[in-house]
Amino acid sequence: MKQTFRKISSLLTAIVVFLSTMSFTIDMHYCGDILVDSAIFEKVGTAGAEYMLSRDFSLMGSYDSRFGGGAGLSVRF
């Protein structure tokens, strides 16, 4: 029973992670009041990295094809 519960919870966790990492956008382009173009799914390129400075601090950097690059300091407490 315990092993079956563990397998089911592992499968549900994997499904949640998969669905939460899926990305989509809705783009609509207007010319005045007239809708000219619309797209629901857009190919998005992303990359990111995190470097642990210590147990509580890390440096983060990421790039998104729609928004550009960014960097930051992450603090855990």
Buried (B, 14 or more C-beta within 10 A) or exposed (E): EEEEEEEEEEEEEEEEEEEEEEEEEEEEEEEEEEEEEEEEEEEEEEEEEEEEEEEEEBEEEBBBEEEEEEEEEEEEE
